[in-house]
Amino acid sequence: MFAVIKTGGKQYKVASGDELEVELLAAEAGETVQFNEVLMLVGDGEPTIGAPFIEGAAVQAELVEFTKGPKVISFKRRRRKHSSARRKGHRQKFAKVRITEILASGGDATGVKAAVGAASAPEAVAAE
């Protein structure tokens, strides 16, 4: 059984036991998080496709660690101008997760913390 989930503006095809790097999540290492935006489930029979998401489906994962991506250098320079060179570096932050369970139904009643991006974490806390 595998599922297609959406997190951090990207889509991932996941199966139980997979490890993947997703955008930074607002959780601690070792916690169990749940991805509620499931786009497609494929099991033994026909695939289930959501419009846009499958109601009640969820994917649970364990947050393994936080990592950083490779350093990307942004360098800009204008010709014929004095002191107009600008150099900036950036390293994207990621969360490494291990998929533990794929739930076809009952995902909203598990009580596991929803996987929320770190940028939208204050909004989620204020809503609760």
N, C-alpha and C positions, 0 to 999 in steps of 0.2 A: 504494500500500500504506500502511495506517495501523495503529496499534496503540493499545491502551488500557493505560497503565501505572499503577502505584500507587507513590507516594512521599510521605512526610510526612503520611500519613493521608488523602491525597486521591487522586483518580483523574484522569488527564489523557488526552485523545485527541491523539496526536501522529503526525506524518508527517515524512518526511525533509526537513530544511531549516527546520522550525518553530523559533521561539524562544519560550520560556516561562519564567515565574518560578516556581520551586519553593521549598519550605522550605530553609533553610540546609543546605549539604552540607559534609562534612569533606574538602575538597580545595582545591587552589590554583587561581587563575584561569589558564586556558590548558590545564589538564589534561583528558584524556579520561576520562570516567566511564561506567559501564555500569549501567543499570537492569535488574535481573534479575526483578522482579516484574511480569511481563507477563500481563494478564488476558485480552486478546483480540487476535487478529491478523486483519486483513482484507486479502486480496490479490486476485488475479484470480478465484479460484474461491469456494468456500464459506468463510465465516468460521470461524476456529478459536477455540473458547472454552475457557478453562482451568477446572480444578476444584481449587483456586481459581486456580492459576497454570499457565501453559503450560511444560512441562518442556523446558529447553534453549533457550528463546527469550530474547532480550535486546534492549535498545535502547541504542545507544551515543550519547553526547552530549559536546559540548565545553563546558566551563565558561567562560562569557564574562566575567562580572563578578559582584560582590556588590553588592546594593542594599538600601535600606531602604524600607519602606512609609510611608504617611502617618502623622502623629502622631495618636494617639487619646488623648483626655483622659477620665479617669475621675474624676468629682467626686461625692462623697457628703456629705450634710449631714443632720443630725437637727434636727427642730424642737424648740424649747424646751430645748435643751441648750447649755451654753456651751462654746466651743472644740471643737466636734465636726465641723468641716468638714475634709475630706481631699481633696486634689487630687493625682492621679498621672498621668503621661504615659507612653506606650509607643509604640515604633516597631518593628514586626516586621522581622526580617532575612530577605532572600531571596537566592537564587542564580539568576542568569539563565543558562540553558543553551540551546545550539543543537543540535538533533537531527541527527546525521550519518548514522546507519545503523540499520536495523531488521533484526535477524537472526531468522529463523524457527527455525533450529536451530544448534547448535554455539556458543551463547553462553557456555556454561560453560568452554570450552576456549580462549577468546581471550586470557586473561591481562591484560585491562584491569581497572583498579581499580573495585570495586563502589561504587555511589553510596550512601553511608551518611550519615544525618543527623548534624549536628554534636552533637546531644544524646547520641547513642548511639555516638559515635566511640571513646571509651576502651574500651568493651566489645568493639568490633570489633578493635581493636589487640591487646587481651589474648587474644582467641581465636586470632589468627594466630601 
